[in-house]
Amino acid sequence: MENLNKKELNLLYEAIYIYDWITNSHKTNTIEEINKFCQKIFKYLYENGLSNNFDVEDNNYFPTAEFEEKMHNKYLDEYNDETFWNELEQALGIRDFYRKYGKKAIEKMNREEKFLKQEEEINKYIEEFDENGIERLEINK
């Protein structure tokens, strides 16, 4: 990592932060190998001009609250929002695909037919959520 300028160091910091956040933020127990790797990079960044972007405790390097907020505003909030909608559209569309055609009929479909029919069901939710968000989404018991 020789000869990285300040801009490149900041880009590396953002990339490693996002990598760490995506792999570990949702886990109770972080993946130790990833945590150790990120700590090495964070230490390098701290020692090479980005010390103002870290809080250090017991030789562990933590992004400052300001940096984390910046990352969420700049990248992660949009990523989470897009992921939420994509997962919801996919899950509901595939559920409806199985309800509409049934397991036996689906087993007889070739790969392309299955894909096209799934996409048809998924696209219904994409259009619905694009037009109405969750306004018309309800859970019936």
C-alpha positions as CSV (number, residue, x, y, z in Angstrom):
1,M,0.0,0.0,0.0
2,E,2.9,2.3,-0.6
3,N,2.4,5.7,-2.2
4,L,-1.3,6.1,-1.5
5,N,-2.3,9.7,-1.5
6,K,-4.8,11.2,1.0
7,K,-7.7,10.7,-1.4
8,E,-6.8,7.1,-2.0
9,L,-6.4,6.5,1.8
10,N,-9.9,7.9,2.3
11,L,-11.3,5.6,-0.5
12,L,-9.6,2.6,1.1
13,Y,-11.1,3.6,4.5
14,E,-14.6,3.8,3.0
15,A,-14.2,0.5,1.2
16,I,-12.9,-1.4,4.2
17,Y,-15.6,0.2,6.4
18,I,-18.3,-0.9,4.0
19,Y,-16.8,-4.4,3.8
20,D,-16.7,-4.7,7.5
21,W,-20.1,-3.3,8.0
22,I,-21.8,-5.6,5.4
23,T,-20.1,-8.7,6.8
24,N,-20.2,-8.1,10.5
25,S,-22.8,-5.4,11.5
26,H,-25.7,-7.8,11.6
27,K,-23.9,-10.5,13.5
28,T,-23.9,-11.0,17.3
29,N,-20.4,-12.6,17.0
30,T,-18.3,-11.0,14.3
31,I,-16.2,-13.0,11.9
32,E,-12.9,-12.9,13.6
33,E,-10.7,-13.3,10.5
34,I,-12.5,-10.3,8.9
35,N,-12.3,-8.3,12.1
36,K,-8.5,-8.9,12.3
37,F,-8.0,-7.9,8.7
38,C,-10.0,-4.7,9.1
39,Q,-8.1,-3.8,12.3
40,K,-4.8,-4.2,10.4
41,I,-6.1,-1.8,7.6
42,F,-7.6,0.6,10.2
43,K,-4.2,0.7,12.0
44,Y,-2.4,1.4,8.8
45,L,-4.8,4.2,7.9
46,Y,-4.5,5.7,11.4
47,E,-0.8,5.7,11.2
48,N,-0.8,7.2,7.7
49,G,-2.7,10.4,8.1
50,L,-6.3,9.4,9.0
51,S,-6.0,9.4,12.8
52,N,-8.8,12.0,13.1
53,N,-11.2,9.5,11.7
54,F,-10.7,6.9,14.4
55,D,-11.3,6.3,18.1
56,V,-8.7,4.0,19.6
57,E,-9.4,1.8,22.6
58,D,-7.2,-1.1,23.8
59,N,-5.3,-1.1,20.5
60,N,-8.5,-1.4,18.6
61,Y,-9.4,1.1,15.9
62,F,-13.0,2.2,15.6
63,P,-14.4,4.6,13.0
64,T,-15.6,7.8,14.7
65,A,-19.4,8.5,15.0
66,E,-19.0,11.3,12.4
67,F,-17.4,9.0,9.9
68,E,-20.1,6.3,10.4
69,E,-22.8,8.8,9.9
70,K,-21.2,10.1,6.8
71,M,-20.9,6.5,5.4
72,H,-24.6,5.8,6.1
73,N,-25.7,9.0,4.5
74,K,-23.4,8.6,1.5
75,Y,-23.8,4.9,0.8
76,L,-25.4,2.5,3.3
77,D,-28.8,4.0,3.8
78,E,-29.5,3.9,0.0
79,Y,-28.0,0.3,-0.1
80,N,-30.3,-0.8,2.8
81,D,-33.3,0.8,1.2
82,E,-32.7,-0.8,-2.2
83,T,-31.9,-4.2,-0.6
84,F,-35.1,-4.1,1.4
85,W,-37.3,-3.4,-1.6
86,N,-35.5,-5.9,-3.8
87,E,-35.7,-8.7,-1.2
88,L,-39.4,-7.9,-0.6
89,E,-40.2,-8.0,-4.3
90,Q,-38.3,-11.2,-4.8
91,A,-39.8,-13.0,-1.8
92,L,-43.4,-12.0,-2.6
93,G,-43.0,-12.7,-6.4
94,I,-41.5,-16.1,-5.9
95,R,-44.2,-16.9,-3.3
96,D,-46.9,-16.0,-5.8
97,F,-45.2,-17.9,-8.5
98,Y,-45.4,-21.1,-6.4
99,R,-49.0,-20.4,-5.4
100,K,-50.0,-19.7,-9.0
101,Y,-48.4,-22.7,-10.7
102,G,-47.9,-25.3,-8.0
103,K,-45.0,-27.6,-7.4
104,K,-45.9,-30.2,-10.0
105,A,-46.3,-27.7,-12.8
106,I,-43.1,-25.9,-11.8
107,E,-41.1,-29.2,-11.9
108,K,-42.1,-29.7,-15.5
109,M,-41.0,-26.2,-16.6
110,N,-37.6,-25.7,-18.2
111,R,-35.2,-23.2,-16.6
112,E,-36.1,-20.3,-19.0
113,E,-39.8,-20.8,-18.6
114,K,-39.4,-20.9,-14.8
115,F,-37.3,-17.7,-14.9
116,L,-39.7,-15.8,-17.1
117,K,-42.8,-16.7,-15.0
118,Q,-41.0,-15.8,-11.8
119,E,-40.0,-12.5,-13.3
120,E,-43.6,-11.9,-14.3
121,E,-44.7,-12.3,-10.7
122,I,-41.8,-10.3,-9.3
123,N,-42.4,-7.4,-11.7
124,K,-46.0,-7.0,-10.4
125,Y,-44.5,-6.1,-7.0
126,I,-41.8,-3.9,-8.5
127,E,-44.5,-1.9,-10.3
128,E,-46.8,-1.9,-7.2
129,F,-44.0,-0.7,-4.8
130,D,-42.7,1.9,-7.3
131,E,-46.2,3.4,-7.6
132,N,-47.6,3.0,-4.1
133,G,-44.7,2.1,-1.7
134,I,-46.2,0.1,1.1
135,E,-49.5,2.0,1.1
136,R,-51.5,-0.9,-0.1
137,L,-49.5,-3.6,1.5
138,E,-51.5,-5.5,4.2
139,I,-51.2,-8.7,6.2
140,N,-54.4,-10.7,6.4
141,K,-54.8,-13.1,9.3
